[in-house]
């Protein structure tokens, strides 16, 4: 047993899961208040709690280091996605420990990561050690709904809290890859940014007892959903994705190595990935192009009325680098039409985007001593596994903190056996994490804090 509740990530995570921070509305302030009580009990009172409201707060605390390295940022979001419509084996907000696994919403995404970060910091402190450099821990709100109340609020309103920080560690997003029974440890070096859009379909409505007029929004809706569902937009192969595919091919046996090599090299024909399991093929294909998925449809509310307007909310993800939202919109327009004389029939408006950060920080990742240390720790901790530089098709707060010139990496090591479902349970029912994975990640993070350059 540990003397402090902050030294063991398992009970810490269970308590965090029990504090519901479903976003929307978030209400992350309750979790921050819980962490404040734990910090004060440990004699730590030098921290900041800031946010746009008492309900949407962020916690930032700086742990003094030995001065042998630049300050390091650890960032973790405290909000979680809803469980509406999902059927769980165990209740999602009870933090149950079942057969060596902690169950609950946020177990992996990402209260488990927060628990590992806190335990690593306090294990060093309990041992009378300091990290190599100052460590800034930021527990942020609102990552699951655009980061406005969380990382963006901190970066825009309180940049001084991150003075001197050069590198950051955060979550991996949806970055896990498993192939041929090989355990890969992802190190996310680049990720997409969101370009969330609303498509508005307009046309003649009317009484639903009559034949529908040509060009009515319901007919347009079918065509739009068909065009966008599973759409493979034009290919744009970025350096981070190219290095990821090369490293993956080098670690795999045939015939998978050849399948990944063909995917990497087939830039002209751009054939769909062949010879790869479906989930992995879709993930790899997603880092080679902008992606778009229709997720929310709002239409009429009365059975005998043909709607004159229907909206479709679209989750668009934009590749890093010089690309703008306009590039994504142009590629969508090429699929669904709605230009020229027909422009009023399908309108496209921007709901949310992360500003494009300096391309050299995202499109051209830094593979220097800090990255090498991340890989070295993984090899030492799990010699049978393969560290893999990854470009994530998802988006995290890394794209926000990068605005401050911070090099961000997604690195939360988990020791999971080949075929384990845990990484695929992000945002799904029965999200859970093995106790052994939490302990493995905590040990890796402790070693990083002790030794990073």
C-alpha positions, -999 to +999 in steps of 0.1 A: +000+000+000+011+035-007+012+062+020-004+088-003-034+084-026-014+102-053+013+075-055-010+047-068-027+055-101-054+028-096-074+043-067-067+078-081-082+069-114-112+052-098-120+084-079-116+105-110-140+084-130-166+088-102-166+126-108-188+129-139-173+155-163-193+146-194-189+173-220-213+190-226-217+205-201-183+196-187-185+208-151-147+200-148-145+224-118-156+195-095-127+174-106-103+204-102-116+209-067-109+173-059-073+176-071-069+208-051-078+189-019-052+162-027-025+188-035-032+207-003-030+175+017+005+170+002+015+205+012+013+220-023-004+253-024+014+271-052-009+264-081-033+282-104-070+276-110-083+295-140-111+292-165-140+311-181-163+301-152-164+284-118-178+253-135-152+252-163-118+255-146-082+244-154-055+235-129-019+244-135+009+235-111+047+238-116+069+213-099+105+226-094+132+206-112+170+203-110+176+229-137+193+204-160+167+206-187+141+230-201+106+230-184+084+201-196+046+203-199+024+174-190-012+181-202-043+160-195-079+168-202-105+162-174-136+161-195-151+129-211-176+121-239-212+111-232-224+076-227-259+082-241-272+053-261-244+029-251-249-004-233-222-009-206-214-042-189-206-022-157-218+013-149-196+039-166-192+063-136-185+039-107-149+032-114-152-005-107-122-027-104-131-060-122-107-088-131-076-065-129-091-037-149-106-003-140-139+002-159-154+036-167-157+065-190-123+082-192-103+051-181-082+056-212-094+089-226-079+103-205-083+102-168-061+072-168-033+093-183-039+120-158-036+095-129-003+082-143+011+117-147+001+126-111+015+094-096+048+097-115+053+133-102+045+123-066+066+092-067+096+114-075+086+137-048+082+109-022+117+096-031+132+130-024+140+136-061+133+164-085+127+161-122+154+170-146+137+204-153+106+221-140+075+202-148+042+221-155+012+199-151-019+213-168-053+196-161-075+212-187-112+213-195-131+210-228-108+189-250-137+169-262-156+199-275-131+222-291-108+232-261-122+267-259-127+266-221-095+246-216-062+246-235-072+275-257-082+296-227-049+289-211-028+297-242-047+329-250-053+343-215-024+328-194+006+320-217+029+331-189+021+299-170+041+280-197+072+302-198+103+284-209+085+251-219+100+235-249+085+201-250+051+187-240+037+152-233+000+145-238-024+118-249-021+096-280-056+103-293-067+073-315-032+063-324-028+027-314-018+002-341-016-036-338-004-058-366+009-094-369+008-099-332+035-072-327+031-048-298+037-012-310+041+017-286+029+048-305+048+081-301+025+107-317+046+133-335+019+149-356-019+150-358-047+165-377-067+195-366-105+198-367-125+216-393-160+210-382-186+221-407-224+225-411-240+217-445-274+234-450-295+218-477-323+240-490-351+236-515-389+233-519-408+220-490-445+215-488-473+191-479-460+156-475-492+141-490-481+152-525-453+140-547-421+158-536-408+186-558-375+180-576-345+193-557-361+190-523-337+189-493-347+153-484-336+140-518-304+161-516-297+146-482-296+111-495-271+121-522-249+141-497-247+113-471-239+087-498-211+110-512-195+117-478-198+084-460-165+067-463-153+093-488-116+091-497-105+127-505-074+134-525-041+122-511-015+145-495+014+126-480+031+146-453+066+138-439+053+125-406+030+100-423+057+090-446+081+082-418+054+064-399+047+041-429+084+035-435+090+025-398+059+003-398+069-015-429+104-021-415+090-037-383+064-060-399+069-094-415+057-102-450+031-100-465+021-070-443+054-052-448+048-053-485+012-040-481+023-010-460+052-003-485+027-003-514+004+021-495+034+044-489+047+043-524+014+042-545+011+080-547-001+081-583-026+053-585-038+059-549-055+026-546-074+017-514-052-001-489-050-038-498-036-067-477-042-050-443-068-057-416-097-033-420-093-012-389-056-006-394-061+000-432-086+027-424-064+044-398-034+044-421-054+056-451-068+084-429-034+100-423-028+104-460-057+127-467-082+151-451-112+132-438-148+140-435-177+122-418-214+133-415-224+128-378-255+149-370-286+154-392-313+178-383-345+177-404-383+182-401-403+177-369-438+170-384-446+139-404-469+156-429-445+184-438-416+181-463-388+202-448-375+231-468-341+230-449-320+202-435-286+205-418-258+180-417-230+185-392-197+171-405-165+162-386-137+173-409-101+167-400-074+187-418-038+175-424-011+195-407+010+220-425-001+247-449-036+234-454-066+256-446-103+249-440-109+262-476-089+233-489-112+208-471-143+227-483-131+226-519-126+189-518-161+184-502-177+206-529-161+184-555-181+155-541-214+170-533-218+198-558-237+229-548-217+255-568-225+281-594-262+286-599-269+258-574-248+274-546-278+284-524-290+248-524-261+235-503-244+260-480-213+252-460-204+271-428-175+266-404-185+256-369-150+252-354-114+249-363-081+250-345-060+278-359-032+265-381+000+265-361+035+271-373+039+243-399+074+235-388+061+224-354+035+200-368+042+191-404+079+187-397+082+169-364+114+171-344+133+137-342+160+148-318+173+139-284+139+143-267+122+120-291+151+095-289+147+095-251+110+086-255+119+056-277+147+045-254+125+044-223+100+023-242+127-002-254+141-005-219+107-010-203+093-034-230+121-049-251+097-071-271+077-042-284+084-016-311+083+021-306+065+037-336+064+074-347+028+080-354+007+106-372-027+105-355-059+110-375-074+125-344-069+158-327-058+166-291-048+197-272-013+193-286-025+215-316-034+242-291-002+242-270+019+242-302+007+278-307+032+287-280+061+272-299+060+240-278+070+207-295+042+183-285+043+145-284+015+120-277+032+095-253+012+076-226+028+042-226+004+013-219+015-024-217-013-041-236-011-076-251-015-081-289-052-082-297-063-063-266-094-041-274-086-013-250-074+014-275-104+007-297-127+015-268-121+053-268-156+069-269-172+035-269-191+014-243-170-007-218-140+016-218-115+002-194-078-001-186-057-029-170-041-022-137-008-035-152-010-009-180-015+019-155+016+008-135+037+004-167+028+039-179+035+054-145+070+038-144+078+051-179+066+086-171+086+086-138+117+076-158+111+104-183+108+130-156+140+118-140+161+116-172+147+137-201+173+159-219 
